[in-house]
Amino acid sequence: MSIKPLADRVLVKPAAAEEKTIGGIIIPDSAKEKPLKGEVIAVGNGTKDEAMLLKAGDQVLYGKYAGTEIEWESEKLLIMRQSDVLATI
């Protein structure tokens, strides 16, 4: 991975949204619930006030509107501050 987050930011690969059907009707991607968990791909070094607690490979939970979505090499990723991560799994 050639993206290196700065300071207290982390790069997260969101978990795939689950495919749901209701009585034979397939719910389109646009109506699916945004996943709230993912895997940390890369981390920054932290700041002088806040040490980086996460590491690459951690499974994390994050808020529904956390981070900024980016697309890198046809893959959707989220970049967010460490403080936007709610918990590790």
TAKAKA-V256556 format. One record per backbone hydrogen bond with DSSP energy under -1.0 kcal/mol. CO is the residue of the C=O (numbers start at 1). NH is the residue of the N-H. Records with the same first field share a line. If there is no record, write none. Layout:
CO: NH / NH
This chain:
6: 9
7: 46
8: 82
9: 44
10: 80
11: 41 / 42
12: 78
13: 39
20: 27
22: 25
25: 22
28: 31
29: 32
36: 62
37: 15
38: 60
39: 13
40: 57
42: 11
50: 47
55: 58
58: 40
59: 89
60: 38
61: 86 / 87
63: 66
68: 79
70: 77
75: 72
77: 70
78: 12
79: 68
80: 10
81: 84
82: 85
84: 63
87: 61
